[in-house]
């Protein structure tokens, strides 16, 4: 059985209960994890609270240095961690290695920012007075991590939180706890005891205890928009800070002057990577009529070449969906698209063969001509299915792109600088790529518009979301003496 890490110790749940973690490729049990509850959350929070004063007192540069050492430690175990990740999540082994490297890069990025933590100075507030702006850590914070990118999305939270001086309790998704448990165990070989803790268990018990715990001052959450609403609701009871990275239905606009080959490649990777199970992913494509047929033909050719299989097999380009329920939802969305006049040009069926029978496999799908009221247009499609529509011009494309409750990412392909600038300004999304694949960078702030989230991850801005800002007014000694004499 895998174990939790609380106060630097590798421990089981107080109940000694455990639960199985299954491989979505074949249904086999990968390992078991502790079935923690509110008592284990209390233990983790208490450990983090005890560790906080000393961690806060540690210079920012030193905190960054320790996080950097931790990053190098993870690199040493890349192969082991990637294998665990593939078995519990389902993604191909190469993608699992990329995720571990993404996590390391994020830790290294914030490690470097540890030397640059600073406040501010405001001169001449009044006669004999000046102001200073202090930055201090929030305290004990929690990271609630989803199953689709359990390691890299944990890094988005723990890296800035640690460097800013907070102590942390991590709650991974119940279906993908194993890699996170091992990562936190390795990082605890470098970090002081209690600074970084992890508890596992069902969301309805352990997760709810994290949300409601009065000593946790901030929640960093990535997941579905519906769950994000619940996180906000519970966090509001104790006025916790929240950073929410929620669902998305990212539009891609392909103009008539676009480089079609590059746009097709970006659409293929941006939709089908991780079997389409990503919040920040291309999920709707709007193509100018003049190049529509060319774009669709080339994209269909690429999709047909995507090989589905067990993530541990070298030939697999797409693994299974993470759960049977996830596959069923995508199949239902595809069926609804057909009812709304759509046509599935490629894929959308379960692959045949003994090697696929026990896994959650689905052939990647490409859909055209669905009505804009279909579920694939109105909902987030969290799987390997991509709808494409014709549009007359940029006005229609932007209007269609913005006709969603989501506003996470977006992309535009054009050689016209005016079109690019206009789209960048008018698209209602926290990220816009112009003539670029949808790759996220630690150097840039990331957060959604509308119902895609609250707050920012990545960039130096993330440090602000893990810090409290305090204003201080200082009067000179002479000013104080004059006041005492009544002058």
GUPA-146584 format. One record per residue (C-alpha): x, y, z; residue in three letters. Coordinates in steps of 0.1 Angstrom, whole numbers, plus 5000, padded with zeros to 4 digits. Layout:
N
XYZALA ...
END
This chain:
487
500050005000UNK 501150354992UNK 501350585022UNK 500450945030UNK 503151195042UNK 502251405073UNK 504851595093UNK 507651435073UNK 506451085083UNK 505150825059UNK 501950715074UNK 498750515069UNK 495250655076UNK 494250655112UNK 491450415102UNK 493950185086UNK 491450165057UNK 492650165021UNK 491150154987UNK 492350024953UNK 493650234924UNK 492850084890UNK 494750094857UNK 492350244830UNK 494050044803UNK 493149704816UNK 491149734849UNK 493949584870UNK 494749714905UNK 497949924904UNK 498149964942UNK 496150074972UNK 496050414989UNK 495150525024UNK 491450605028UNK 491950915049UNK 489251115066UNK 488751435086UNK 491051315113UNK 493951265089UNK 493251615075UNK 493451755111UNK 496851575115UNK 498151725082UNK 496952075090UNK 498452065125UNK 501751955111UNK 501652235085UNK 500752485112UNK 503652385134UNK 506052405105UNK 504852745093UNK 506652995116UNK 510052845109UNK 509452815071UNK 508153175070UNK 511353285088UNK 513553105063UNK 514853365038UNK 513053355004UNK 516253274986UNK 516852975008UNK 513352855003UNK 513852874966UNK 517152694969UNK 515452404987UNK 512652384961UNK 515352374934UNK 517152084952UNK 513751914953UNK 513351954916UNK 516651784910UNK 515651504933UNK 512451444912UNK 514551434880UNK 516551144895UNK 513350934897UNK 511751044864UNK 511450694850UNK 509850544881UNK 507450824885UNK 506450814848UNK 505650444850UNK 503450494881UNK 501650784864UNK 500950584832UNK 499550294851UNK 497250494873UNK 496150764848UNK 496450594815UNK 498450834794UNK 501250714772UNK 504650674789UNK 506250954768UNK 503451194779UNK 503951084815UNK 507651174813UNK 506751514798UNK 504451574827UNK 507151494852UNK 509551724834UNK 506851994833UNK 506551964871UNK 510351994875UNK 510452304852UNK 507752474873UNK 509652404906UNK 512852534890UNK 511052844877UNK 509752944911UNK 512952844929UNK 514653114908UNK 512053374919UNK 512853314956UNK 515553574954UNK 513253834939UNK 510553844966UNK 509954214976UNK 507554464989UNK 507454834982UNK 508155184995UNK 505955494992UNK 507755825002UNK 506156145015UNK 502756005024UNK 502356305047UNK 504556535066UNK 507156315083UNK 505455995071UNK 506255735046UNK 504755395037UNK 506055045032UNK 504254755015UNK 504954425032UNK 504454085016UNK 503953785039UNK 502753435033UNK 499153345039UNK 499853045062UNK 498552695058UNK 497152645023UNK 495752345005UNK 496152214969UNK 493352004955UNK 494651834924UNK 492751664895UNK 493351334878UNK 494151444843UNK 497551604850UNK 498051504887UNK 501751594889UNK 502151904868UNK 498952074881UNK 500152004917UNK 503352184908UNK 501352494897UNK 500152514933UNK 502952394956UNK 505852574938UNK 504652934943UNK 503152854976UNK 506352714990UNK 508552984977UNK 506153254991UNK 506653095025UNK 503452895030UNK 503052545043UNK 500852305024UNK 498352015025UNK 497851834992UNK 494751644984UNK 495151444951UNK 492251304931UNK 491150964945UNK 491750784912UNK 495350914908UNK 497050954942UNK 500050724937UNK 502450944917UNK 501651244939UNK 502251044970UNK 505650934957UNK 506651284946UNK 505751434980UNK 507651154997UNK 510751244976UNK 510451624982UNK 510251555020UNK 513751425018UNK 514751785011UNK 512152005028UNK 511752065065UNK 509251835083UNK 505651945080UNK 506152205052UNK 504651975026UNK 502051715035UNK 499651495015UNK 496551315025UNK 494451075003UNK 490850965005UNK 487351024990UNK 486451374981UNK 483151345000UNK 485051295033UNK 488751395031UNK 488151655004UNK 485251825022UNK 487351825054UNK 490052025036UNK 487552275022UNK 485952335056UNK 488952325078UNK 489252665097UNK 493052665098UNK 493452635060UNK 493652995047UNK 493652935010UNK 492552674985UNK 494152614951UNK 491852394931UNK 491852264895UNK 488852074883UNK 485352094867UNK 483452424869UNK 480552264888UNK 482952144915UNK 484652484915UNK 481252644924UNK 481052404954UNK 484652484964UNK 483852854965UNK 480652794984UNK 482352605012UNK 485452825013UNK 483253125017UNK 482053005051UNK 485553085065UNK 486453345039UNK 489253145025UNK 491253274995UNK 490653064964UNK 492453014931UNK 490252814908UNK 491352674874UNK 488152534860UNK 486652394828UNK 487152524793UNK 485852494758UNK 488752654740UNK 487952794705UNK 490452784676UNK 489953024647UNK 491552944613UNK 491453244589UNK 491653214551UNK 495253334551UNK 496453084578UNK 499352834573UNK 496952544571UNK 499552264577UNK 500752424609UNK 497152494620UNK 496152134614UNK 499152014634UNK 498252244663UNK 494652134662UNK 495551764663UNK 497951804692UNK 495852064710UNK 492751834710UNK 493951474713UNK 496951514737UNK 496251324769UNK 493351164751UNK 491651504750UNK 491451514788UNK 492651864795UNK 490952184807UNK 493152394785UNK 492752224751UNK 491252304717UNK 487652194718UNK 485852394691UNK 487352494657UNK 485952774635UNK 487352774599UNK 486853034573UNK 484752894544UNK 487552954518UNK 489852704535UNK 487352484553UNK 487552174530UNK 491352184529UNK 491652214567UNK 489151934574UNK 490651694549UNK 494151734563UNK 492951714599UNK 490951394592UNK 494051244577UNK 496051314609UNK 493351184632UNK 493150854613UNK 496850794620UNK 496550834658UNK 497150494674UNK 495150404705UNK 496550154730UNK 497950084765UNK 500150374776UNK 502950134784UNK 503250024747UNK 505750224727UNK 503350234697UNK 500550404716UNK 499750764708UNK 496550784728UNK 495850594759UNK 492450504773UNK 490050754788UNK 490550764826UNK 487250614836UNK 484450424820UNK 482050704830UNK 484350954812UNK 484150744780UNK 480350714783UNK 479951094786UNK 481951154754UNK 480050884736UNK 476751054746UNK 478051394734UNK 478951234700UNK 475451074698UNK 473851414705UNK 475951574678UNK 474551324653UNK 470951404665UNK 471751774658UNK 472751714622UNK 476451644627UNK 478551384610UNK 481451194625UNK 484051194598UNK 486650984617UNK 486550764648UNK 484150784677UNK 483850404682UNK 485450164706UNK 488449984691UNK 488049614685UNK 490349344698UNK 491149144730UNK 493749404741UNK 491049674743UNK 488249484760UNK 489149564796UNK 490149934791UNK 488350254785UNK 489350304749UNK 487750524723UNK 488950604688UNK 489650984684UNK 486651154666UNK 486351444642UNK 482851594639UNK 481451834613UNK 478152014606UNK 476651974641UNK 474152244651UNK 475452514674UNK 472952394700UNK 474552044702UNK 476251944734UNK 479651954717UNK 479252324712UNK 477652404745UNK 479552184769UNK 483052104777UNK 484051784758UNK 486651614780UNK 487851344756UNK 489151274721UNK 486451444700UNK 486651764681UNK 483851954663UNK 484652184634UNK 482352454619UNK 482452684589UNK 482353064594UNK 482053354570UNK 484653584586UNK 486353694617UNK 483253864631UNK 481353544631UNK 484253344644UNK 484753574674UNK 481053574681UNK 480853194680UNK 484053164701UNK 482653394728UNK 479253224729UNK 480252994758UNK 480153014796UNK 483852924795UNK 486853144788UNK 490052954795UNK 492152944763UNK 491853034726UNK 493953034695UNK 494053224661UNK 495753134629UNK 496353424605UNK 499153614587UNK 497153934591UNK 498554144620UNK 495254344623UNK 493154024625UNK 495553884651UNK 495454194673UNK 491754224671UNK 491253864680UNK 493653884709UNK 491754184723UNK 488254054718UNK 488453684726UNK 487053624761UNK 489753394773UNK 492653404798UNK 495153274772UNK 495353334734UNK 497853174711UNK 498453344677UNK 500053114651UNK 501252894680UNK 500452554695UNK 498652574728UNK 501652544751UNK 501552704785UNK 504552884800UNK 505552934836UNK 506653284827UNK 503153404818UNK 500153434841UNK 497353184835UNK 493753204846UNK 490353184830UNK 487653434822UNK 483953384830UNK 483153044845UNK 486652914837UNK 488153024870UNK 489253284895UNK 492853404901UNK 496153324884UNK 498553044883UNK 502053064866UNK 503953384862UNK 505253594891UNK 501553674896UNK 501053334912UNK 503253444941UNK 500853734948UNK 498053484951UNK 499953304978UNK 500853614997UNK 499053875019UNK 499854245012UNK 500054465042UNK 500354845043UNK 502555005070UNK 502655385078UNK 505855505096UNK 506155845112UNK 509655995119UNK 510856015155UNK 510856395153UNK 507256395141UNK 506256175171UNK 508056405195UNK 506356715181UNK 502956545184UNK 503656455221UNK 504456825228UNK 501256925210UNK 503057115183UNK 
END
